[in-house]
Amino acid sequence: MSLPNRENPYSFDEFLAWRDNADFYESDPFLKQAIRCYAPDEWEALDKAARNISVKVSSRWKKLSEDAAVPEKRPYLVHYDGHNHRIDHIVRPMETLALEKEVFGERLFSDSTSPFEKLIKMYLIYQLGEACISCPLTCTEGMVALLEFYADTPELKEILTHCKEGFGDDIAIGAQFLSEIQGGSDVPANLVEAFETDGIWRLYGDKFFCSATHADYAVVTAKPRGSEKVGLFIVPAWLPGNKEKGKRNGCTINRIKWKMGTSELTTAEISYDGAVAYPVGPLERGLSNVVGIVLTHSRLTVGISGAAFMARACREAAAYSRKRTAFGLAISDFPLVKDQIDRLTLFSKRTLAATFKLYRDFLSLDGGLRKGMNSDEPVDMKMKRFNIRELIMLQKITAAWDSTDMLRLAMSVFGGHGVMEDFSSLPRLFRDSAINELWEGPRNVLLTQMHRDFQRASAWYPPARVVASMLAGAKPAVREHLEKEAEILVAHPDLFSPDPETLDVCRRWDRFCHDLTHAYQDLALEEVTAHTV
């Protein structure tokens, strides 16, 4: 019975007290189990490192990220100083600046931080959403990986040190500017020109999607004058001694884009007019290196980010459902809500497990994915490299897609409060997740690329064998269905003809890739669940 009471005593304080004091790491036993499963030799050190950083992520850094996310604190651009000097200064709130300094101060890319420690710390940090941190971390990681192969000049070696170890408390931030107005994913169609004179390379032209615009250095694609090949360059935002003066390195920031998500992060349009640039690696292999090194790390990180977003959404939705009552019951007791929480839990755990498994296997590759399918290494090694190359793309598109779906589902558990920006972080994470679906190759581009990869490899690695290898240990019915589907779909000539048969193949290929990834994730989930200490 519910009688009128003008002094309604209901409050959300119990849920808020739990949420504000929940430790991201301590409240996630499955994360601990995944670490024990995929990095058992480092367990004690990783557990200690995770505990230490989680205290910061779960309290101070969470508060900073939420305070910086309000609309009135969005970054903006100041083109000129008071003396008519062009400075293109990006103004960001003090909360973002503090968060950035503290997170990068962890020196995640230092030689003293193991790859799995970096992964776990990034996974916990990414539960904050973008926060003007996730993209810069991702881009810096890709730049470091690139330079670790190709830092062969004093300038590049100094940049590598600046990104990894820093100079004092000044830790450099990296970015990657690849996209141009005529097409983001069509990097071979780039028109930005690189011109060498007196031993110095300079860039000319426009880049159209430049995220982490505030970074110290950017990986930039450009074509050397007279060449159709895409080269790869590191471009400092400022030359030595000029940052304090606000004098940029031969470029202007034309405007900051207005995005639906990742709003704390600047994405801008940039024009180069003689920017000093340092070539990285063989110029004729720029495209290969940007895909095989830089984008590989970015795509891995999208998988990590998707798992992190889902973990936070699942944790908060489950806690809210236990504390929110309706019709005299906690809503967690209603079967439909329980089913939603169970679904959130499944997707969160399977994505995390697969991310860790894939990362472990990627680390085992000598040289990463720099070696292509035409390398002369033994076939079994080529097969392993092929599997990981395709799984990185599969995990990227699936984790990003699932993350957006699961965040929408988590918001529905909160009812009307689920879309209130000042009630929880979920609407912000939902918008950030939708952006992740598009970064580093949207779904249609990567689906097309994978279809071509399967075809190119089919002479020495038949599609059914690829599936069998990726899903070794899966239930026969699941594996055999996907093996047959792979053979049929890869036999279709291409995905470029808009005829009814090709359209049907496209739809089936999309579903096949989604199902293949989920089957792989389920295997990883079984491995973690079955793991005993």
C-alpha positions in Angstrom: 0.0 0.0 0.0 1.3 3.5 -0.9 -0.5 6.4 0.7 0.1 10.1 -0.2 3.2 11.6 1.3 4.1 15.2 0.3 7.5 14.6 1.9 8.6 11.9 -0.5 11.6 10.2 1.3 13.0 8.4 -1.8 16.5 9.2 -2.8 19.3 7.8 -5.0 21.9 8.3 -2.2 22.5 4.6 -1.6 23.3 4.0 -5.3 25.4 7.1 -5.5 27.4 6.2 -2.4 28.2 2.8 -4.0 29.0 4.3 -7.4 31.3 7.0 -6.0 33.3 4.6 -3.9 33.5 1.6 -6.3 37.0 0.7 -7.2 37.2 -0.3 -10.9 39.7 -3.1 -10.3 38.7 -4.4 -6.9 35.1 -4.7 -8.1 36.0 -6.8 -11.2 37.0 -10.3 -10.2 36.8 -11.4 -13.8 39.5 -9.0 -14.8 41.8 -10.5 -12.2 41.0 -14.0 -13.5 41.8 -12.9 -17.1 45.1 -11.6 -16.0 46.0 -14.8 -14.3 44.9 -16.7 -17.4 46.8 -14.7 -20.0 49.8 -13.3 -18.1 50.3 -15.8 -15.2 54.1 -15.1 -14.9 53.5 -11.5 -14.2 50.4 -11.9 -11.9 51.8 -10.4 -8.7 53.4 -7.4 -10.4 50.3 -6.8 -12.5 48.0 -7.1 -9.6 50.0 -4.5 -7.6 50.2 -2.1 -10.6 46.5 -2.4 -11.2 45.6 -1.8 -7.6 47.7 1.3 -7.5 46.4 2.9 -10.6 42.8 1.9 -10.0 42.7 4.1 -6.9 43.4 7.1 -9.1 41.1 6.1 -12.0 38.2 5.3 -9.7 38.3 8.5 -7.8 40.3 11.6 -8.8 40.6 10.8 -12.5 36.9 9.8 -12.7 35.9 13.2 -11.1 38.2 15.1 -13.4 36.8 13.4 -16.5 33.2 14.1 -15.5 33.8 17.7 -14.6 35.5 18.3 -17.9 32.7 16.8 -19.9 30.1 19.6 -19.4 29.3 21.6 -22.6 30.5 24.9 -21.2 34.0 23.4 -20.9 34.4 22.2 -24.5 37.8 23.1 -26.0 37.9 26.1 -28.3 40.5 27.7 -30.6 42.2 31.1 -30.3 43.7 32.0 -33.7 45.6 35.2 -32.7 47.2 36.6 -29.6 46.7 40.3 -28.6 49.6 41.4 -30.8 48.2 39.9 -34.1 50.5 36.9 -34.0 48.9 33.7 -35.4 49.1 31.2 -32.6 46.2 28.7 -33.1 46.1 28.0 -29.4 43.7 25.2 -28.3 42.1 26.2 -24.9 41.2 23.2 -22.8 39.8 23.2 -19.2 42.1 22.8 -16.2 40.5 19.4 -15.4 41.6 18.0 -18.7 45.1 19.5 -18.4 45.5 18.0 -14.9 44.1 14.6 -16.0 46.4 14.5 -19.0 49.5 15.4 -17.0 48.8 12.7 -14.4 47.9 10.0 -16.8 50.8 10.5 -19.1 53.0 10.9 -16.0 52.4 7.1 -15.5 54.9 6.6 -18.4 52.8 3.8 -19.9 55.2 3.5 -22.9 58.4 3.5 -20.9 60.7 0.5 -21.1 60.0 0.0 -17.4 56.3 -0.7 -18.1 55.7 -4.2 -19.5 53.2 -4.6 -22.4 50.6 -6.3 -20.2 50.9 -3.7 -17.5 50.3 -1.1 -20.1 47.3 -3.0 -21.4 45.7 -3.4 -18.0 46.3 0.3 -17.1 44.9 1.5 -20.4 41.8 -0.8 -19.9 41.1 0.8 -16.5 41.8 4.3 -17.8 39.5 3.8 -20.8 36.6 3.2 -18.4 36.6 7.0 -18.0 35.4 7.3 -21.7 37.4 9.4 -24.1 38.0 12.3 -21.7 40.7 13.7 -24.1 42.9 10.8 -22.9 41.9 7.6 -24.8 42.7 8.9 -28.3 46.0 10.6 -27.3 47.1 7.4 -25.5 46.2 5.3 -28.5 48.0 7.6 -31.0 51.1 7.9 -28.8 51.3 4.1 -28.5 51.2 3.8 -32.3 53.9 6.4 -32.8 56.1 4.8 -30.2 55.7 1.4 -31.9 56.6 3.0 -35.3 59.6 4.8 -34.0 60.9 1.7 -32.2 61.4 0.2 -35.6 62.5 3.3 -37.5 64.1 5.9 -35.2 67.4 6.1 -37.0 68.2 9.8 -36.9 68.9 12.1 -33.9 65.6 13.9 -34.3 63.5 10.7 -34.3 65.5 9.2 -31.4 64.8 12.3 -29.4 61.1 12.2 -30.2 61.0 8.5 -29.2 62.6 9.3 -25.9 60.3 12.3 -25.3 57.2 10.0 -25.8 58.5 7.0 -23.8 60.5 8.4 -20.9 59.9 12.2 -21.2 62.2 15.0 -20.4 61.7 15.6 -16.7 58.0 15.8 -16.1 57.3 16.7 -19.8 55.9 13.6 -21.5 55.2 14.0 -25.2 51.8 13.2 -26.7 51.4 11.8 -30.2 48.7 12.0 -32.9 48.1 10.6 -36.3 46.8 12.8 -39.2 46.0 10.6 -42.2 42.6 11.6 -43.5 42.0 14.2 -46.2 38.8 15.7 -47.5 38.5 13.3 -50.5 38.4 10.2 -48.3 39.4 9.1 -44.9 40.1 5.4 -45.4 41.4 5.9 -49.0 44.9 6.8 -47.8 46.5 6.0 -51.3 44.4 8.9 -52.6 46.2 11.4 -50.3 47.3 14.6 -51.9 49.4 16.3 -49.2 52.9 16.8 -50.8 56.3 16.3 -49.2 59.1 18.3 -50.7 62.8 17.9 -49.9 65.2 20.9 -50.2 68.7 21.2 -48.7 68.1 17.9 -46.9 65.0 19.1 -45.1 61.5 17.7 -45.8 58.5 20.0 -45.7 54.8 19.3 -46.1 52.2 21.2 -48.1 48.5 20.6 -48.2 45.4 19.9 -46.1 44.5 17.2 -43.6 40.8 17.1 -42.7 40.3 14.9 -39.6 43.1 15.6 -37.1 42.2 14.3 -33.6 44.4 15.0 -30.6 45.2 18.3 -32.4 47.0 19.5 -29.2 49.6 16.8 -29.5 53.4 17.5 -29.6 54.0 15.3 -32.6 51.9 13.7 -35.3 52.4 10.8 -37.7 51.4 12.3 -41.1 51.0 10.6 -44.5 52.2 12.5 -47.6 53.4 11.8 -51.1 56.9 12.9 -52.0 56.8 15.3 -55.0 56.4 13.4 -58.2 55.6 10.1 -56.5 52.4 8.1 -56.3 53.7 6.3 -53.2 52.5 7.4 -49.7 55.4 8.3 -47.4 55.2 8.5 -43.6 56.5 11.4 -41.6 56.7 12.7 -38.0 55.8 16.3 -37.8 56.4 18.3 -34.7 53.7 20.8 -33.7 56.3 23.3 -32.7 60.0 23.4 -33.6 62.4 23.7 -30.6 62.0 26.9 -28.6 58.7 27.9 -30.4 56.0 26.3 -28.3 56.3 29.0 -25.6 56.0 31.6 -28.3 52.9 30.0 -29.8 54.6 29.7 -33.2 53.5 26.6 -34.9 55.6 24.5 -37.3 54.4 25.6 -40.7 50.8 24.9 -40.2 47.5 26.5 -39.3 44.5 25.0 -37.4 41.6 26.1 -39.5 38.7 25.0 -37.2 37.7 22.5 -34.6 35.0 20.1 -35.7 31.7 19.7 -33.7 31.3 16.0 -33.0 28.4 14.0 -31.4 30.9 12.2 -29.1 34.5 12.4 -27.8 33.6 16.1 -27.3 36.5 16.8 -24.9 38.9 15.8 -27.6 39.7 18.3 -30.4 39.3 17.1 -34.0 40.4 19.8 -36.4 41.2 20.7 -40.0 44.9 21.6 -40.6 46.7 23.2 -43.4 50.5 22.6 -43.9 52.5 25.3 -45.6 56.1 24.2 -45.3 56.0 22.3 -42.0 59.3 20.6 -41.2 58.8 16.8 -41.3 61.0 13.8 -40.5 60.6 10.8 -42.8 60.0 7.5 -40.9 61.1 4.3 -42.6 61.4 3.7 -46.3 59.2 6.3 -48.0 57.8 3.8 -50.5 56.5 1.7 -47.5 54.6 4.5 -45.8 51.2 3.0 -46.5 52.3 -0.5 -45.4 53.8 0.9 -42.1 50.9 3.1 -41.2 48.5 0.1 -41.6 50.9 -2.6 -40.3 52.1 -0.7 -37.3 50.2 2.5 -36.4 46.6 1.4 -37.3 47.2 -2.1 -35.9 47.8 -0.6 -32.4 44.9 1.7 -32.8 42.5 -1.1 -33.8 43.7 -3.2 -30.9 43.0 -0.3 -28.6 39.4 0.1 -29.9 38.9 -3.4 -28.8 40.3 -2.6 -25.3 38.2 0.6 -25.2 35.0 -1.3 -26.1 35.6 -3.9 -23.4 36.3 -1.1 -20.9 33.1 0.8 -21.8 31.0 -2.3 -21.4 32.6 -3.2 -18.1 31.7 0.1 -16.6 28.2 0.1 -18.1 27.6 -3.5 -16.8 28.9 -2.7 -13.3 26.8 0.4 -12.9 23.6 -0.9 -14.4 23.8 -4.1 -12.3 24.3 -2.1 -9.1 21.5 0.3 -10.0 19.1 -2.6 -10.7 19.8 -4.0 -7.2 19.1 -0.7 -5.5 16.2 0.6 -7.6 12.7 -0.6 -6.5 9.4 -0.7 -8.4 6.1 -2.3 -7.3 7.8 -3.4 -4.0 10.7 -5.2 -5.7 14.3 -4.5 -6.6 14.1 -4.2 -10.4 16.9 -6.8 -10.6 14.3 -9.4 -9.6 12.2 -8.8 -12.8 13.1 -11.5 -15.4 13.4 -9.0 -18.3 15.8 -6.8 -16.3 17.8 -9.8 -15.1 18.1 -11.0 -18.7 19.4 -7.5 -19.7 22.1 -7.6 -16.9 23.0 -11.2 -17.9 23.5 -10.0 -21.5 25.6 -7.1 -20.4 27.7 -9.4 -18.3 28.2 -11.8 -21.2 29.3 -9.2 -23.7 31.6 -7.4 -21.2 33.4 -10.6 -20.2 33.7 -12.2 -23.7 35.1 -9.0 -25.1 37.6 -8.6 -22.3 38.7 -12.2 -22.5 39.2 -12.0 -26.3 41.1 -8.7 -26.0 43.6 -10.2 -23.6 44.0 -13.4 -25.6 44.5 -11.5 -28.9 47.0 -9.1 -27.3 49.0 -12.0 -25.9 49.2 -13.7 -29.3 50.0 -10.4 -31.0 53.0 -9.9 -28.6 54.3 -13.3 -29.6 54.8 -12.2 -33.2 58.3 -11.3 -34.2 58.0 -7.9 -35.9 54.3 -7.6 -35.4 52.3 -7.2 -38.6 55.0 -5.5 -40.6 55.5 -8.6 -42.7 52.8 -9.1 -45.3 51.3 -12.1 -46.9 54.0 -12.2 -49.5 56.8 -12.7 -47.0 59.1 -15.7 -47.4 58.7 -17.0 -43.8 57.4 -20.5 -43.1 53.8 -21.2 -44.0 52.8 -21.9 -40.4 54.2 -18.6 -39.3 52.4 -16.8 -42.2 49.1 -18.5 -41.0 49.6 -17.3 -37.5 50.3 -13.8 -38.6 47.3 -13.9 -40.9 45.0 -15.0 -38.1 46.1 -12.2 -35.9 45.9 -9.6 -38.6 42.3 -10.5 -39.4 41.3 -11.0 -35.7 42.5 -7.5 -34.9 40.1 -6.1 -37.5 37.3 -8.5 -36.5 37.7 -7.5 -32.9 37.8 -3.8 -33.7 34.5 -3.8 -35.6 32.7 -6.2 -33.3 33.8 -4.7 -30.0 32.9 -1.2 -31.2 29.5 -2.4 -32.5 28.7 -4.4 -29.3 29.9 -1.6 -27.0 27.3 0.9 -28.5 24.6 -1.8 -28.3 25.4 -2.6 -24.7 25.6 1.0 -23.6 22.2 1.6 -25.0 21.0 -1.5 -23.2 22.6 -0.4 -19.9 20.9 3.0 -20.3 17.5 1.3 -20.6 18.0 -0.3 -17.2 18.1 3.2 -15.7 14.8 4.1 -17.4 14.4 7.8 -18.1 17.5 8.5 -16.0 19.6 6.6 -18.5 19.6 9.5 -20.9 20.2 12.2 -18.3 23.7 13.6 -18.8 23.9 14.7 -15.2 22.7 11.4 -13.7 25.4 9.1 -15.0 28.3 8.8 -17.4 26.5 6.3 -19.7 25.2 8.8 -22.3 28.7 10.2 -22.7 30.2 6.8 -23.1 27.4 5.9 -25.5 28.3 8.8 -27.7 32.1 8.1 -27.4 31.4 4.5 -28.4 29.6 5.5 -31.5 32.7 7.5 -32.6 34.9 4.4 -31.9 32.9 2.5 -34.6 34.2 5.0 -37.2 37.8 5.6 -36.1 40.6 3.5 -37.6 38.4 2.2 -40.4 34.6 2.0 -40.4 32.9 -1.4 -40.5 32.3 -1.5 -44.3 35.9 -0.7 -45.1 37.3 -3.4 -42.8 34.8 -5.9 -44.0 35.9 -5.3 -47.6 39.5 -5.5 -46.6 39.1 -8.8 -44.8 37.2 -10.3 -47.8 40.1 -9.3 -50.0 42.6 -10.7 -47.5 40.9 -14.1 -47.4 40.8 -14.3 -51.2 44.5 -13.3 -51.5 45.5 -16.0 -49.0 43.2 -18.7 -50.2 45.8 -20.4 -52.4 48.0 -21.3 -49.4 45.4 -20.8 -46.6 41.9 -22.0 -47.6 39.1 -20.0 -45.8 37.7 -23.1 -44.0 41.2 -23.7 -42.6 41.4 -20.1 -41.4 38.1 -20.6 -39.5 39.2 -24.0 -38.1 42.4 -22.5 -36.8 40.8 -19.4 -35.2 38.2 -21.6 -33.6 40.2 -24.6 -32.5 38.4 -26.1 -29.6 35.0 -24.7 -30.5 31.9 -26.8 -30.7 31.9 -28.7 -34.0 28.4 -27.4 -35.1 29.5 -23.8 -34.6 32.9 -24.3 -36.3 31.6 -26.3 -39.3 28.8 -23.9 -40.1 31.3 -21.0 -40.2 33.8 -23.0 -42.2 31.2 -23.7 -44.9 30.0 -20.2 -45.0 33.6 -18.9 -45.3 34.2 -21.1 -48.4 31.0 -19.9 -50.1 31.5 -16.2 -49.4 35.2 -15.9 -50.2 34.5 -17.7 -53.5 32.4 -14.7 -54.6 34.6 -12.6 -56.9 34.4 -9.3 -55.0 32.2 -7.0 -52.9 32.1 -4.1 -55.4 29.3 -5.0 -57.9 25.9 -3.7 -56.8 24.0 -6.7 -58.2 21.5 -8.7 -56.0 23.8 -11.6 -55.6 26.7 -9.4 -54.4 24.4 -7.5 -52.0 23.3 -10.8 -50.5 27.0 -11.9 -50.1 27.8 -8.6 -48.4 25.0 -9.1 -45.9 26.1 -12.6 -45.2 29.8 -11.6 -45.0 28.9 -9.0 -42.4 26.9 -11.5 -40.3 29.7 -14.2 -40.8 32.4 -11.8 -39.5 30.2 -10.9 -36.5 29.5 -14.5 -35.7 33.1 -15.6 -36.2 34.3 -12.9 -33.7 31.7 -13.9 -31.1 32.7 -17.5 -31.5 36.3 -16.6 -30.9 35.3 -14.4 -27.9 33.3 -17.3 -26.5 36.3 -19.5 -26.7 38.4 -17.0 -24.8 35.7 -16.6 -22.2 35.7 -20.4 -21.7 39.5 -20.3 -21.3 39.3 -17.7 -18.6 36.4 -19.3 -16.8 38.1 -22.7 -16.8 41.5 -21.3 -15.6 42.5 -22.3 -12.1 45.2 -20.7 -10.1 
